[in-house]
Amino acid sequence: MIYYLMGKSASGKDSIFHQLLERTGWKQLIPYTTRPMREGEIEGQEYHFITKEEFLNYIASGEMAEYRAYDTVFGKWYYGTILPEEKRKSGADSAGTKNHEKGIEAEDLTDTASMLAIGTLESYLQLKKKIGKENIIPIYIEVPTELRLQRALLREEGKGKMTEEEIQRRFKADDEDFSEESCKKLKLRNDIEISNFPPVLRKYWGIYVNVLFHSLD
């Protein structure tokens, strides 16, 4: 099973992602990117950093399970996912269908065959098509725009990591990625039994987190 975490910029998804990795037995599905490595980042920890030529070769060979490109103030950056060999062969773990139907339950938390990934709605839809909807469960983090903007400005103030122009570009890209039309492709359920959720998800439930278990065909 692959649990796929999504959310707009500054929604807190990175913090939730790392807490889930710490508190569960899930392994991290590390994406690939052509963007430059930022200060403090380590190869193979958040991303695999590769050249544009290497990325395009992975696409040509069929190894890239999903990918997308973004036009930034620094040029075009590519992001994508290469599935581990075992996931490519089987599509997912053998308990995929059963786990998908019941949602996230206690026994799933120590399931070392499962993986946790983070990305966009577009990347999730591509992966779902690639491995089957029974083998991937999406988790969407939803936070008010005002709070997200406040977080982004405070986080980047004085760090020199992103310009205000780049922050605005990211927010605009988020609005396109998670547009009303795009989100109609997903069916939201708010009646899940949250007592079975990992503590980190229960903490944010009803405020910031929506969990999407079934996708509209």
C-alpha positions as CSV (number, residue, x, y, z in Angstrom):
1,M,0.0,0.0,0.0
2,I,1.1,3.6,-0.7
3,Y,-0.3,6.4,1.5
4,Y,-0.1,9.6,-0.5
5,L,0.1,12.9,1.3
6,M,-1.0,16.1,-0.5
7,G,-1.5,19.7,0.4
8,K,-0.8,23.2,-0.7
9,S,2.4,25.1,0.1
10,A,2.8,25.9,3.9
11,S,-0.1,23.5,4.8
12,G,2.0,21.6,7.3
13,K,2.2,18.5,5.1
14,D,6.0,18.2,5.5
15,S,5.7,18.2,9.3
16,I,2.9,15.6,9.3
17,F,4.8,13.6,6.7
18,H,7.9,13.3,9.0
19,Q,5.8,12.6,12.1
20,L,4.0,9.7,10.3
21,L,7.4,8.3,9.3
22,E,8.5,8.4,12.9
23,R,5.4,6.9,14.4
24,T,4.6,4.2,11.8
25,G,6.5,1.4,10.1
26,W,5.9,2.9,6.7
27,K,8.9,3.5,4.4
28,Q,9.5,6.8,2.6
29,L,8.9,6.9,-1.2
30,I,11.5,9.5,-2.2
31,P,10.8,11.5,-5.3
32,Y,13.2,12.8,-8.0
33,T,13.8,16.4,-9.0
34,T,16.0,18.5,-11.3
35,R,15.8,21.6,-9.1
36,P,18.9,22.7,-7.3
37,M,19.6,21.3,-3.8
38,R,18.8,23.9,-1.2
39,E,20.9,24.7,1.9
40,G,20.5,22.0,4.5
41,E,19.1,19.4,2.1
42,I,20.8,16.0,1.8
43,E,20.7,13.8,-1.3
44,G,18.3,10.9,-0.9
45,Q,16.6,12.3,2.2
46,E,13.9,14.6,0.8
47,Y,14.6,14.1,-2.9
48,H,17.0,12.4,-5.3
49,F,18.6,15.3,-7.1
50,I,19.4,14.5,-10.7
51,T,20.1,16.4,-14.0
52,K,17.4,17.2,-16.6
53,E,19.1,14.8,-19.0
54,E,18.9,12.0,-16.4
55,F,15.3,12.8,-15.7
56,L,14.3,12.7,-19.3
57,N,16.2,9.4,-19.8
58,Y,14.1,7.9,-16.9
59,I,10.9,9.0,-18.7
60,A,12.1,7.6,-22.0
61,S,12.9,4.2,-20.4
62,G,9.5,4.0,-18.7
63,E,10.9,4.0,-15.2
64,M,9.3,7.3,-14.1
65,A,5.9,6.2,-12.8
66,E,4.6,9.8,-12.7
67,Y,6.2,13.2,-13.5
68,R,5.4,16.9,-13.9
69,A,7.3,20.1,-14.8
70,Y,7.0,23.6,-13.4
71,D,8.1,26.9,-14.9
72,T,9.8,28.8,-12.1
73,V,11.7,32.1,-12.0
74,F,14.8,30.0,-12.1
75,G,13.8,27.9,-15.1
76,K,11.9,24.7,-15.6
77,W,12.0,22.2,-12.8
78,Y,11.0,18.5,-13.1
79,Y,9.6,16.3,-10.3
80,G,8.7,12.6,-10.5
81,T,8.5,9.2,-8.9
82,I,10.2,6.0,-9.6
83,L,8.6,3.0,-7.8
84,P,10.7,0.4,-6.0
85,E,11.2,-2.8,-7.9
86,E,8.7,-4.8,-5.7
87,K,6.0,-2.1,-6.3
88,R,6.6,-2.2,-10.0
89,K,6.2,-5.9,-10.1
90,S,3.2,-6.4,-7.9
91,G,1.5,-3.0,-8.2
92,A,1.4,-2.9,-4.3
93,D,1.4,-5.1,-1.3
94,S,-0.9,-8.2,-1.3
95,A,-3.1,-6.6,1.4
96,G,-3.7,-3.5,-0.7
97,T,-7.4,-4.0,-1.5
98,K,-8.3,-5.0,2.0
99,N,-6.5,-2.1,3.6
100,H,-8.0,0.4,1.2
101,E,-11.5,-0.7,2.0
102,K,-11.1,-0.4,5.8
103,G,-8.9,2.8,5.7
104,I,-6.0,3.4,8.1
105,E,-6.3,1.0,11.0
106,A,-4.0,0.1,13.9
107,E,-2.4,-2.9,12.3
108,D,-1.4,-0.7,9.3
109,L,0.9,1.4,11.5
110,T,3.5,-1.3,11.8
111,D,3.1,-2.5,8.2
112,T,6.7,-2.2,6.8
113,A,5.5,-3.2,3.4
114,S,3.6,0.1,3.0
115,M,5.1,3.3,1.9
116,L,4.4,7.0,2.5
117,A,4.8,9.6,-0.3
118,I,4.2,13.3,-0.6
119,G,3.2,15.2,-3.8
120,T,0.5,16.9,-5.8
121,L,-3.0,15.9,-6.9
122,E,-1.7,15.5,-10.4
123,S,1.0,13.1,-9.3
124,Y,-1.4,11.2,-7.1
125,L,-3.8,10.7,-10.1
126,Q,-1.0,9.5,-12.3
127,L,0.2,7.0,-9.7
128,K,-3.3,5.8,-9.1
129,K,-3.7,5.1,-12.8
130,K,-0.3,3.3,-12.8
131,I,-0.8,1.0,-9.9
132,G,-4.6,0.9,-9.4
133,K,-6.8,2.8,-7.0
134,E,-6.9,-0.2,-4.6
135,N,-3.2,0.2,-3.9
136,I,-3.0,3.9,-2.9
137,I,-4.7,5.9,-0.2
138,P,-4.6,9.7,-0.6
139,I,-4.4,12.0,2.5
140,Y,-5.2,15.7,1.8
141,I,-4.1,18.4,4.2
142,E,-6.4,21.5,4.0
143,V,-5.4,24.8,5.6
144,P,-7.0,28.3,5.1
145,T,-5.1,30.5,2.6
146,E,-4.5,33.3,5.0
147,L,-2.7,31.0,7.5
148,R,-0.7,29.4,4.7
149,L,0.6,32.8,3.5
150,Q,1.4,33.9,7.0
151,R,3.4,30.7,7.6
152,A,5.2,31.0,4.2
153,L,6.3,34.6,4.8
154,L,7.5,33.9,8.4
155,R,9.3,30.7,7.4
156,E,11.2,32.4,4.6
157,E,11.8,35.8,6.2
158,G,15.6,36.4,6.4
159,K,16.5,32.9,5.1
160,G,16.9,33.9,1.5
161,K,15.5,30.5,0.3
162,M,12.6,31.9,-1.7
163,T,11.7,35.3,-3.0
164,E,8.2,36.7,-2.5
165,E,7.7,36.3,-6.2
166,E,8.5,32.6,-5.9
167,I,6.0,32.2,-2.9
168,Q,3.3,33.8,-5.1
169,R,4.2,31.5,-7.9
170,R,3.8,28.5,-5.6
171,F,0.4,29.7,-4.3
172,K,-0.8,30.3,-7.9
173,A,0.4,26.8,-8.9
174,D,-1.4,25.3,-5.9
175,D,-4.7,27.0,-6.9
176,E,-4.3,25.4,-10.3
177,D,-3.3,22.0,-8.9
178,F,-6.2,21.9,-6.4
179,S,-8.8,23.8,-8.4
180,E,-12.5,23.0,-7.8
181,E,-12.5,21.2,-11.1
182,S,-9.5,19.0,-10.2
183,C,-10.9,18.2,-6.8
184,K,-14.1,17.0,-8.3
185,K,-12.1,14.0,-9.4
186,L,-12.0,13.0,-5.7
187,K,-14.8,12.0,-3.4
188,L,-14.3,13.3,0.2
189,R,-15.4,11.3,3.1
190,N,-15.8,12.9,6.6
191,D,-17.4,9.9,8.3
192,I,-14.2,7.8,8.9
193,E,-13.7,6.4,12.4
194,I,-10.8,8.6,13.5
195,S,-10.1,6.6,16.6
196,N,-8.2,4.2,14.3
197,F,-6.0,7.0,12.9
198,P,-2.4,7.6,13.8
199,P,-2.2,10.2,16.6
200,V,-0.8,12.8,14.3
201,L,-3.8,12.6,12.0
202,R,-6.3,12.6,14.9
203,K,-4.6,15.8,16.2
204,Y,-5.5,17.7,13.0
205,W,-8.8,16.1,12.2
206,G,-11.7,18.4,11.7
207,I,-9.4,21.4,11.5
208,Y,-6.8,20.9,8.8
209,V,-7.0,17.3,7.6
210,N,-9.3,15.7,5.1
211,V,-8.7,12.1,4.2
212,L,-9.8,10.9,0.8
213,F,-10.3,7.2,0.5
214,H,-12.3,6.7,-2.6
215,S,-11.7,8.3,-5.9
216,L,-14.4,9.0,-8.5
217,D,-13.8,7.1,-11.7
